[in-house]
Amino acid sequence: MQSKINLLHLITGLGCGGAEKMVYQLCKYSDKTQFNISVVSIDDTDYFFSKLKKLQIKVSKLGLKKNRITFLNGILSLNKFIRKYKIQIIHAHLFHAMMMSCVMKLLNPKLKIIWTGHNSRMISLWRSLIAFLTRRIRTHDIHLQTHLQAWYNAICSSTIPNGIEFPKIIENNQKFKEFTFISVGSLEEQKNHIFLIELFSKIDNYKLLIVGSGPEEKAIQNRINELGLMDNITLLGHRDDVYRLMQKSHCFLFPSLWEGLPLAILESGHAKLPIIASSIISLQNLILKDEGYVVPFNQFEEAIYSVVNNYADAEEKAKRFYERVKNDFDILTCARDHEHLYRFLLND
């Protein structure tokens, strides 16, 4: 009988973000008869830490800070972990995890290194150059969409789209009485929530729910207060009932500046929620014209009124996107595609 493959998911943190949720889902739906799964977080964020523990996954936090001493300690701790559990494959998620996995490859040449960047672009040229210089160290890179392949990617790469969990029981939650928009994502620069705050100071008296937390939470709340929008915009923080909130809302807003393949978009699609999203390339290739409203920022206001005034048309678009999400973005298919790649690379 073939022994199990020892696989490590190495990720920058375990906060409440899309990449972190994908790691959790890949662990949850992994084939435990073929894989021994471990997760190591570089920093000490811990939203998914306890959730992974409940799955009986070996999970550890290096607790690194931004200084050389903790980095060296982290290298030593991670190397000890890899040798203790005889890790054969490291699947690195996000940039810092990729860097550390390449160091592990130099210390353990037999390791196979896979990297998923989870975004459409690097935040700096410096990071892009590092990714380029280490591309021969990595065994394989995964893109979330075909067009996201970049000049700094590994020589061998493939496309595996994200997947989402489909609720086992779908409740028909009634919509809020007032027309309500919802936005879901970490409160950070990339997600561009401050744009929505400024926008809602200029449009009619609609409600906006923002689900998530992050480094810009205080600044966003302060801007809401400054503009007197406390009755219209509510920051909800982390929520475990996001799908229910989506069903009760009327429209999903996603003004992101850059993305890979956002889970929040797929989840709102499965909730049959009309979507207005920024016209970045990742979303242009994800949502077709008859499935939602992918528009430049200067057309968001027009799109909002179009949804409000022609809601039946917006719901028809949402139904079309729902069918494609249901058919093409199942987490079970996503997990099996990853596992096929792991086995292929180990036997190559």
C-alpha positions as CSV (number, residue, x, y, z in Angstrom):
1,M,0.0,0.0,0.0
2,Q,1.3,3.4,-1.0
3,S,2.2,5.6,2.0
4,K,0.5,9.0,2.5
5,I,2.0,12.2,1.1
6,N,3.2,14.6,3.7
7,L,2.0,18.1,2.6
8,L,2.5,21.4,4.2
9,H,0.4,24.5,3.5
10,L,2.7,27.5,4.4
11,I,0.9,30.8,4.5
12,T,1.8,34.3,5.6
13,G,-1.0,34.5,8.2
14,L,-4.3,32.9,9.3
15,G,-6.4,36.1,9.4
16,C,-9.8,36.3,7.8
17,G,-9.0,36.7,4.1
18,G,-9.6,34.9,0.9
19,A,-6.2,33.1,0.7
20,E,-6.5,32.0,4.3
21,K,-10.1,30.7,3.7
22,M,-8.8,28.7,0.6
23,V,-6.2,27.0,2.8
24,Y,-8.8,26.1,5.3
25,Q,-11.1,24.7,2.6
26,L,-8.3,22.7,0.9
27,C,-7.6,21.2,4.3
28,K,-11.3,20.5,5.1
29,Y,-11.9,18.7,1.8
30,S,-8.5,17.0,1.4
31,D,-8.4,13.2,1.0
32,K,-7.2,12.2,4.4
33,T,-6.6,8.6,3.2
34,Q,-3.8,9.9,0.8
35,F,-2.5,13.0,2.5
36,N,-1.1,14.0,5.9
37,I,-1.9,17.7,6.0
38,S,-0.1,20.4,8.0
39,V,-0.5,24.2,8.1
40,V,2.1,26.7,9.3
41,S,1.5,30.4,9.5
42,I,4.4,32.8,9.4
43,D,2.8,35.5,11.6
44,D,0.6,35.2,14.6
45,T,-2.8,36.1,13.2
46,D,-5.2,33.3,14.2
47,Y,-8.8,33.6,12.8
48,F,-8.5,30.2,11.1
49,F,-6.2,28.7,13.7
50,S,-8.9,27.2,15.9
51,K,-11.0,26.2,12.9
52,L,-8.1,24.2,11.5
53,K,-7.6,22.6,14.9
54,K,-11.2,21.4,14.9
55,L,-10.4,19.6,11.6
56,Q,-7.6,17.8,13.5
57,I,-5.0,19.4,11.2
58,K,-1.5,19.9,12.5
59,V,-1.3,23.7,12.6
60,S,1.5,25.9,14.0
61,K,2.3,29.7,14.1
62,L,5.9,30.9,13.8
63,G,4.9,34.3,15.1
64,L,7.4,36.3,13.1
65,K,7.8,40.0,13.3
66,K,9.5,42.3,10.8
67,N,13.1,41.9,12.0
68,R,16.1,39.7,11.2
69,I,16.2,37.9,14.5
70,T,12.7,36.6,14.3
71,F,13.2,35.7,10.6
72,L,16.2,33.5,11.4
73,N,14.3,31.9,14.3
74,G,11.4,31.3,12.0
75,I,13.7,29.6,9.4
76,L,15.1,27.3,12.2
77,S,11.6,26.5,13.6
78,L,10.1,25.8,10.1
79,N,13.1,23.6,9.1
80,K,12.7,21.6,12.3
81,F,8.9,21.2,11.6
82,I,9.6,20.0,8.0
83,R,12.1,17.4,9.2
84,K,10.0,16.3,12.1
85,Y,7.0,15.6,9.9
86,K,9.0,14.5,6.9
87,I,7.3,17.1,4.6
88,Q,7.6,16.2,0.9
89,I,5.6,19.1,-0.6
90,I,5.3,22.7,0.5
91,H,2.3,24.6,-1.0
92,A,3.1,28.3,-0.3
93,H,0.4,30.8,-0.3
94,L,1.1,34.6,-0.7
95,F,4.5,36.3,-1.2
96,H,6.3,35.9,2.2
97,A,5.4,32.2,2.4
98,M,6.9,31.7,-1.1
99,M,10.1,33.4,0.0
100,M,10.4,31.2,3.1
101,S,9.6,28.0,1.1
102,C,12.4,28.8,-1.3
103,V,14.8,29.0,1.7
104,M,13.5,25.6,2.9
105,K,14.2,24.2,-0.6
106,L,17.8,25.2,-0.3
107,L,18.1,23.5,3.1
108,N,16.1,20.4,1.9
109,P,16.7,19.9,-1.8
110,K,14.2,17.1,-2.2
111,L,11.3,19.3,-1.3
112,K,8.8,20.1,-4.0
113,I,7.7,23.8,-3.8
114,I,4.3,25.0,-5.2
115,W,3.3,28.7,-5.0
116,T,-0.1,30.3,-5.3
117,G,0.1,34.1,-5.2
118,H,-3.7,34.7,-4.8
119,N,-3.5,38.1,-6.5
120,S,-3.4,39.5,-10.0
121,R,-0.2,41.5,-9.4
122,M,2.6,42.2,-7.0
123,I,2.5,45.3,-4.8
124,S,6.0,46.3,-5.8
125,L,8.6,45.8,-8.5
126,W,11.0,44.6,-5.8
127,R,8.7,41.7,-5.0
128,S,8.3,40.8,-8.7
129,L,12.1,40.7,-9.0
130,I,12.4,38.4,-6.0
131,A,9.8,36.1,-7.5
132,F,11.6,36.1,-10.8
133,L,15.0,35.3,-9.2
134,T,13.5,32.4,-7.2
135,R,11.4,30.9,-10.0
136,R,13.9,28.1,-10.7
137,I,13.8,27.1,-7.1
138,R,10.0,26.6,-7.2
139,T,8.7,23.4,-8.7
140,H,5.4,24.8,-9.9
141,D,3.2,27.9,-9.7
142,I,-0.6,27.9,-9.6
143,H,-2.6,30.7,-11.3
144,L,-6.2,31.3,-10.3
145,Q,-7.1,32.4,-13.8
146,T,-5.2,31.7,-17.1
147,H,-4.5,35.4,-17.8
148,L,-2.8,35.9,-14.5
149,Q,0.4,34.1,-15.6
150,A,3.3,36.6,-15.3
151,W,6.9,37.0,-16.3
152,Y,8.1,36.1,-12.8
153,N,6.3,32.8,-12.5
154,A,8.0,29.4,-12.3
155,I,8.9,27.7,-15.6
156,C,6.2,25.1,-14.9
157,S,2.7,26.4,-14.0
158,S,-1.0,25.6,-14.3
159,T,-4.4,27.1,-13.7
160,I,-6.6,25.9,-10.9
161,P,-9.6,28.2,-10.1
162,N,-10.7,28.8,-6.5
163,G,-13.7,26.9,-5.3
164,I,-16.3,27.6,-2.6
165,E,-18.4,25.5,-0.2
166,F,-22.0,25.2,-1.4
167,P,-24.4,25.3,1.6
168,K,-26.0,21.9,2.3
169,I,-29.2,23.6,3.2
170,I,-30.2,26.7,1.4
171,E,-32.7,28.8,3.3
172,N,-34.8,31.4,1.5
173,N,-34.1,34.4,3.7
174,Q,-36.3,37.4,3.1
175,K,-34.7,40.6,1.9
176,F,-34.2,43.5,4.3
177,K,-37.1,46.0,4.1
178,E,-34.8,48.8,3.0
179,F,-32.7,48.5,-0.1
180,T,-29.4,47.2,1.2
181,F,-26.0,46.8,-0.4
182,I,-23.3,44.6,1.1
183,S,-19.5,44.4,0.7
184,V,-17.3,41.6,2.0
185,G,-13.6,41.7,2.4
186,S,-10.6,42.6,4.6
187,L,-10.5,46.2,5.5
188,E,-7.3,47.1,3.7
189,E,-6.1,49.3,0.8
190,Q,-6.6,46.6,-1.9
191,K,-10.3,46.2,-1.2
192,N,-10.9,50.0,-1.5
193,H,-13.8,50.3,0.9
194,I,-13.1,54.0,1.4
195,F,-14.3,54.5,-2.2
196,L,-17.7,53.1,-1.1
197,I,-17.9,55.5,1.8
198,E,-17.2,58.5,-0.4
199,L,-19.8,57.2,-2.9
200,F,-22.5,56.7,-0.4
201,S,-22.1,60.3,0.8
202,K,-23.4,61.4,-2.7
203,I,-26.2,58.9,-3.4
204,D,-29.7,58.4,-2.1
205,N,-30.5,57.0,1.3
206,Y,-29.6,53.4,0.9
207,K,-28.0,51.0,3.4
208,L,-24.5,49.5,3.2
209,L,-23.2,46.6,5.2
210,I,-19.5,46.0,5.3
211,V,-18.3,42.6,6.5
212,G,-14.7,42.2,7.5
213,S,-11.9,43.7,9.5
214,G,-8.4,44.8,8.9
215,P,-5.8,47.6,9.3
216,E,-8.0,50.3,7.8
217,E,-11.0,49.7,10.0
218,K,-10.5,52.7,12.2
219,A,-9.9,55.0,9.3
220,I,-13.0,53.8,7.5
221,Q,-15.1,54.2,10.6
222,N,-13.8,57.7,11.2
223,R,-14.7,58.7,7.6
224,I,-18.2,57.3,8.1
225,N,-18.5,59.5,11.2
226,E,-17.1,62.5,9.5
227,L,-19.6,62.3,6.7
228,G,-22.5,61.6,9.1
229,L,-23.3,58.2,7.5
230,M,-23.6,56.2,10.7
231,D,-27.3,55.4,10.0
232,N,-26.5,54.3,6.5
233,I,-23.2,52.4,6.7
234,T,-22.5,49.7,9.2
235,L,-19.2,47.9,9.8
236,L,-20.0,44.4,11.0
237,G,-16.5,42.9,11.5
238,H,-16.0,39.2,11.2
239,R,-19.3,37.3,10.7
240,D,-20.0,33.5,10.4
241,D,-23.4,34.2,8.7
242,V,-22.1,35.9,5.6
243,Y,-24.2,33.8,3.2
244,R,-27.4,34.7,5.2
245,L,-26.5,38.4,5.1
246,M,-25.9,38.1,1.3
247,Q,-29.3,36.5,0.8
248,K,-31.0,39.2,2.8
249,S,-29.2,42.0,0.9
250,H,-30.2,43.3,-2.5
251,C,-26.8,43.9,-4.2
252,F,-23.1,43.1,-3.7
253,L,-20.5,45.8,-4.1
254,F,-16.9,44.9,-4.9
255,P,-14.6,48.0,-5.6
256,S,-11.3,46.1,-5.3
257,L,-8.1,47.6,-6.8
258,W,-6.6,44.2,-7.7
259,E,-7.6,40.6,-7.2
260,G,-6.9,37.0,-8.1
261,L,-10.1,35.1,-8.0
262,P,-12.1,36.5,-5.0
263,L,-14.1,34.0,-3.0
264,A,-16.5,36.8,-1.9
265,I,-17.5,37.2,-5.6
266,L,-18.2,33.5,-6.0
267,E,-20.1,33.3,-2.7
268,S,-22.3,36.3,-3.6
269,G,-22.9,34.7,-7.0
270,H,-24.0,31.5,-5.3
271,A,-26.4,33.6,-3.1
272,K,-27.9,34.9,-6.4
273,L,-27.0,38.4,-5.5
274,P,-26.6,41.0,-8.2
275,I,-23.0,42.2,-8.4
276,I,-21.4,45.5,-9.1
277,A,-17.6,45.2,-9.3
278,S,-14.6,47.2,-10.4
279,S,-13.4,46.7,-14.0
280,I,-10.1,45.2,-13.1
281,I,-8.9,42.4,-15.5
282,S,-9.6,39.6,-13.0
283,L,-13.2,40.5,-12.7
284,Q,-13.7,41.3,-16.4
285,N,-12.7,37.7,-17.1
286,L,-14.8,36.3,-14.3
287,I,-18.2,38.0,-14.7
288,L,-19.7,38.2,-18.2
289,K,-21.7,41.2,-19.4
290,D,-25.0,39.3,-19.0
291,E,-24.1,38.1,-15.5
292,G,-23.4,41.3,-13.6
293,Y,-22.1,44.9,-13.7
294,V,-18.3,45.2,-14.1
295,V,-17.7,48.9,-14.4
296,P,-15.0,51.6,-14.0
297,F,-15.1,53.5,-10.7
298,N,-16.7,56.5,-12.3
299,Q,-19.7,54.4,-13.4
300,F,-20.4,52.8,-10.0
301,E,-23.1,55.3,-9.1
302,E,-24.8,54.8,-12.5
303,A,-24.7,51.0,-12.0
304,I,-26.2,51.3,-8.5
305,Y,-29.2,53.3,-9.8
306,S,-29.5,50.8,-12.7
307,V,-29.8,47.9,-10.2
308,V,-32.2,49.8,-8.0
309,N,-34.5,51.0,-10.8
310,N,-34.3,47.7,-12.8
311,Y,-34.0,45.1,-10.1
312,A,-35.7,42.3,-12.1
313,D,-33.0,42.7,-14.8
314,A,-30.3,42.6,-12.1
315,E,-31.8,39.4,-10.7
316,E,-31.7,37.8,-14.1
317,K,-28.0,38.6,-14.4
318,A,-27.5,37.2,-11.0
319,K,-29.2,33.9,-11.9
320,R,-27.0,33.4,-14.9
321,F,-23.8,34.0,-12.8
322,Y,-25.2,31.6,-10.1
323,E,-25.5,28.8,-12.7
324,R,-21.9,29.2,-13.7
325,V,-20.6,29.4,-10.2
326,K,-22.5,26.2,-9.3
327,N,-21.1,24.4,-12.3
328,D,-17.5,25.7,-12.4
329,F,-16.4,26.6,-8.9
330,D,-17.1,23.7,-6.5
331,I,-14.5,23.3,-3.7
332,L,-14.5,19.5,-4.2
333,T,-13.3,19.8,-7.8
334,C,-10.8,22.5,-6.7
335,A,-9.4,20.2,-3.9
336,R,-9.2,17.2,-6.2
337,D,-7.3,19.2,-8.9
338,H,-4.8,20.3,-6.3
339,E,-4.3,16.8,-5.1
340,H,-3.8,15.5,-8.6
341,L,-1.0,18.1,-9.1
342,Y,0.6,17.2,-5.7
343,R,0.7,13.5,-6.7
344,F,2.0,14.3,-10.2
345,L,4.8,16.5,-9.0
346,L,5.9,14.0,-6.4
347,N,6.1,11.2,-8.9
348,D,7.7,13.2,-11.6
